[in-house]
Each structure stands twice: as C-alpha cells, then as structure tokens.
Amino acid sequence: MKIIKWVKRIAMALLLIIILLLITGFIFEKISRSLAEKIKPDGQFAEVENHKMHYLKEGKGGPTVVFETAFDPAGHLQWYHIQKDLPKNYTTFSYDRSGILWSDRGTNQKTGEKMAEELHLLLEKANAPKPYILVGHSFGGMLTRFFVKKYPKDVAGVILVDSQYPADEKFLSPQMHKMVNQGLPGGFLKFANIFGAARLMFKNMFPATAEYKFQNSVMPALLYKSADATLEEQDHMKAIKAEAATVNSFGSVPLYVITAGDKTRYDSFIKDQKLKNEMLEAWDKMQKDLLNLSADSKQTIVPNSGHYINQDQPKVIEDAVNDMVKKITVK
C-alpha cells in the first residue's frame, strides 16, 4: 500500500510540474509575441487581394531577380545576404509567402497556381521591372513551374537551387519515398507553438555566427506566425507536387540547375548506408532530369555544399545570378 501511495504522489508531483511548465511556456510565448510585434520590418508592403504581403527590393532597373524560398518559416531571410551582396544595377526581389514572417495569411488557398498569382501581383504592385529571373530553392524551385506556366512572357531565366523534383516516386523506392515525404509532425508543432517550445526548437536554423545575427533574431521571434502557414503548405504538398509534375517544359527559357554535392549531407537523418546511397543516387538523377525542362540548360554541382547552398556556398548562387543577368541582357 505504501508503494502505491508513493507512486500516486510521484505521479501527482510530475503532473503539477508539467502543468507549471505549460503555464510558464504559455506566458513566455505571450510575452515573446508581444515583443515580436515591435520588430521593424526590413522591407516594404503591398496589398495583394485584400491582404498585405512583405517584400525586400534592392537595386534599380531590369531585369528583376526574384527569389523564391524553400518550405521554410524563414521566408525572405534565406536570401538576405545574397541579395545584399549582389550588384545594384539591376533589381533583386525577395518576399514572404502569405502567412510567413511579416506577410498576412489572407484567404487564398495554398495551391501552386495561387501562390504564383500572388507573387506576380506583388511584383507588379512593387513596380519590379520585367523581365523576371526566377531563383527557387528546394520547394521554391518547384513553385517556379507554376509561375513559368502562367506568365511565360514575363520570365527571362530560371535558376533552380537544389530544387525539389515533383515526381520523385519515379526515382525512389517505396520505403525511401515514404521516408522523405513524411513531413513535419504538424500536431506536435502546433501544440509546441502555443507553449513557447517551437521558437526554442527552431532558434538555430541559421549558422550561429555574427553574420546571421539578424536572421537568428527575427525568424524565431516571428515563428508563431510562420509555423501555421508553413504547416499549411505541408498539408497541400502532395497536391502541389502532383500539379507541378504536369509542368514539364520551360521551352527555351535559359535554365541553370545548381546541385548540392556534399556526399555526407544525409548522414544526420539516414543511418542505413544502403538507403543513404539510394538517396544520393536518386537525387543526382532527379537533378539531371531537371535539365530537360529547358532546351537551354546547364548544371553546376557544388562539391562542399549541403541542401542549403545559399548558406554553405552563397557565392555560387551570386555568380549564377550575375551570369544569367548578363546572358539575357546581352541578347
């Protein structure tokens, strides 16, 4: 009987500790959100179909290099340093998709076509000079397909940065396909977002260096806004991939495919060597197949970079952008 009493006491004590932690986390989150509202946006806003969208525009004149972010709550911050480093004799443009960072969520569905429409309208509202060079990383690379399909006359070039391949089931075994498409634990992250744990989990998305101090302060602070929209994009991922797979040609629009080449980039989450080798080989095949999107395409493999080439080897992207600008303006 004494053991049962002690077990009950311990269980009650643990329950009280959990409740106190949740209350503390909830208060911490409320205070953090209040402080986050005081952070001054680094860009500008435009009204897009009854909601405000945030963008960062640098330089003057055409063409406009348009950066599309991955499946990522950091929004335009992933391109921040690259955009600042590029020349100012043409325009560069990054933005936060609806619901991410400083952009309002709005009411449009998270479909590839709607996201392309919002971006196009935002570019026009921001007076970004045409034509556009689209630069898309990962999921953002896949989203460029919708923009090219809907606005082909406005697109002068495309740069895919370790882009997602929508029909990945062609190159992956069922086991690997399930593994790479399982996504984030949405229910848990929504719960963690209420009680302050999510911002702690994602506080080191960028390198912990002085160079990334701005990104490391803004992204976690505004995660409470970005998390829901990012998870909503995940909910629509299967449909977006299926639709993107039907867009299989950019015509003769110049296309650069930049591919991560670090053979150890999957070591942290794929322990089985056979599966890791399968993923490396499949990714290489998918990246090469992306070249078939255009009659004018070339690939650059970045040996010492993982998936986030914009952090690991930003100069490769900067050189590709400058080369593409030169290519389309010399004509």
N, C-alpha and C positions, 0 to 999 in steps of 0.2 A: 504493500500500500504506500509506503514511504517513497518508493521509486516512482510510482505513478504520480504522486503529488509533486515530486521534483521535476518530472517530465512536463507536467502541466505548467509549473512555474516558469521553467525554461522556455516553453513554447509561448507563454504569455509575454515574457520579457522580450523575446525575439519579435513578436508581433508588435509590441509597443515601440521597439527600436525601428522597425520597418515603417510604422506609421509616422514616427518623428522624422525619419529621413525623407519620407514623401512630402510631409508638410514643409520641411526645410527646403527641399528641392523646388516645391511649388512656389514658395515665397522668393527664393533665389531667381527662379525663372521670371516671375512677375517684375522684379526689380531690374533684371537684365534687359527685359523687353522695353521697359520704360527708358532706360539709358540708351538703348539702341535707337530709339525714335529720335534722339538728339544728334545722331551721327549725320553729318552733312554729306549728301550725295556728291560723288566726284564728277558726275556728268550732267546731262540735261534731260528734260522730259518732253514727251509729245503725247497728245491724245490719240489713241488708236481704238476705234469702235467702242467709245464710252468708257475707256479706262486708260490710265496713264502708264506709259512704258518708259523705262530709263535707258539711256544710251550714252556712250562716250565717243565723241567725234574729235579727231585730230587732223591737222593739215588742211590744205586747201586745193581745190581743183580736182579734176578727174584723172584717172578713174578712182572709184571708191573701193577699197579693200574691206570686205565685210566678214567679220569673224563670227563663226557660229560655234557655241560651246558644246561640250560633251554632255552626257547625262550626269549633271554635276550641280550642286547647290551654290557653287561659287560664281556662276554667271560670267559676266564680262571680266571678272577679276583674273580669270585664267589667261587672258591675253594682255593684261595691264602693262607689263614691262615690254613685251614685244611691240605693242602699239606706241609706247613712249619712245622706243629706240628707233623706230622706222622714220624715214625722211618725211618732211612736212610739205614737199612739193606735190604730193597727191593726198587724197583723203583716206583715213582709216576709220573704221566704224565697228565698235563692239556694243553689245546690248545685253539686257537681262530678259530672257523669255518671260512670258506672263506668269506672275506669281513668284518669280525668283528675285532675290535681293530687293531692289527698290521698285521693281515693276509690279503694278497691281495685277491681281489674278484675272479680272474680267470675267466674262461669261462664255467665251468661245470654248469649244471642245479642244482637247489636246490631240488633234489629228495632225499629220504631216502637212496636209494642204492648208489647214487653218493657220498653223504656225508660219508657213511660207507667206500667206496673205498678210498676217500681222507684221512680219518683218518688212515686206515690200511697202506697206503703207507707212510704217515707221521711217523707212529710208526716205520716202517722199516728203513726209512731214518734217524731217530733219534737213531737207534740201541737200541730200547727199548726191553728188554729181554721178551721172551714169557715164559709162557702163560700170558694172559691178564685177569684182573678182571675189568669188566666194572662197573662204578658208574655213573648212569644217573639221573639227577634231572628234574622232570616235563617233558617238551618236550624232553629233553635229555634222559629221561628214555624210551620214546617211540622210539627214534632213536637207542637204543641198539638192538632192534629187528632186524633191518637190518644188523647190524654187526654180530650178532649171526647166522643169517641165512646164510650169505655169507662166514663167516670164523669160522665155529663151532669148528674146531680142535684147533684154537688159543685161545678160550675162556674157562677159568677155573672156572669163577664165575661171577655173576651179582648182583649188589646192586641197587635197584630202590628206589629213594628218592622222596616220594610223587609224583610218576610218573603219567603222563597223561595216560588216558585209551582211546585207539583209537576209539573204538566202543561205545562212551558214549551215543549215542542215545538209546541204549538198556535200560539204567537206568534213563534217563531224560525225562521229559515231553517236548513236542514241544516248549512250552514257555521258559522253562529253558535252553533247548538245544540251542535255538536261542540266549539267553542272554549270555551264557558262550562262545559261538563261534563267537560272533560278531567282535572280534578283535579290534585292534587299528585303529584310524582314519588316514589311510595312507596318503591321500591327504593333510590333515592339517599338519601332522607331517613333510612331505617333504617340505612344504612351510615354516614351523617354523624352519626347519633345515638350510634353506638358510639365514634366517634373525636373527639367533642367539638365538631364543626363545627356541629351543629344548634342548640345553645344559643347560639352566636355569631350564627347566621343569624336567629334569632327574638328577639334580645335587645331590639329596639326595636319591639315590637308596640304598645306604648302610647306616647303622647307623651313626649318626653324632658324632662319638667318635674318640679319638686319634688312637685307634686300626685300624680304617678303613680310616685313612688319605690318605694312598697310593691309595686305590681304589677310594675314593671320588675325588681325583685329576686327575687320569688317565681316568676313564670312561667318565666323561663329556667332557674332552678335546678331546677325540677321537670319540665322539658320531657322529660327522659329517661323519665318515667312517662307523661306525657300523649301523647307522639308516637305510640306504638304504638296506643293506644286511638282517637286521632283518625284515624289512617290506617285503622283497622279500620272506623270509621264510614263513611269514604270507600268502602271496599270494598263496603259494604252500601247505599250511597247510591241506586243505581238501583232496587233493590227497595223501599227506603223511600219513594222518590218515587212509584213505581207504586202502592203501597198507600195512601199519603196522598191521592193523586188520587181515590180512591174515596170519601173522606170529604168530601162537598161541601155539608154543611149543619150549622150550629150551632143551627138552629131560631131562636128569638127571643132567644138569649143576646146581650146587648149586645156589640158589636164595634167597636173603634177600629183603623183602619189608618193607621199613621204611615209616610210615604214620603219617602225622600231626594229632594231636588230640585236638587242641585248638578249643572248640566249638564256640568261638566268632570270628573266623578268617574271616568270611564272612560279619561281621557286617558293615564294611565300604562301601560295594557296593551292598549289598542285604538288603533292608529295610523291605520288606514284610516277616513277620515271617514264613508264610506257605512256601514260596519259599526258604527261608533260611534253614528250616528244611528239605525240599526236597533235597537241595544240599548236606547238611551234610550226610543224609542217603544214597544218591546215591553215594557220594564219598567213603563212608565206604564200600559199596557193590563192587564198582569198584576195590578198593584196595585189598579186599579179593579175588576177581576173578583173580587178577594178580598172586596169589599163584599157580594157575592152569597152569602157564607157565612151571613149572618145577616139576619133581617128588620129588625133594629135596628142599623144600622151607619153609620159616618161616617168620612171620610178627612181627614187632616191632612198637607199637603205641606210639608216643611221646606226652604226655598229654599237655604240656605247649608250644607247638610249632605251628606256622602257617605254611604256604606253604614253606617258605624259612628256612627249618630246618638247612641248612648249616650256617645260621646266628643266628638263635634262639637257637639251641642246637647242635653245631658242634661236641661236644664230642660223641654224639650218633652215628654219622657217622664215626668218628675216631675209635670208639670201634668196629663197624660193619666191617670196613675195616681190622683192625687187626685180628679180629676173622676169617674173610674169608681167609686172608693170611695163618693163622695157619691151618685152615681146609683143604686147598688144598695142603699145603706143608708137612703135617704130613702123608698124604697117602703113 
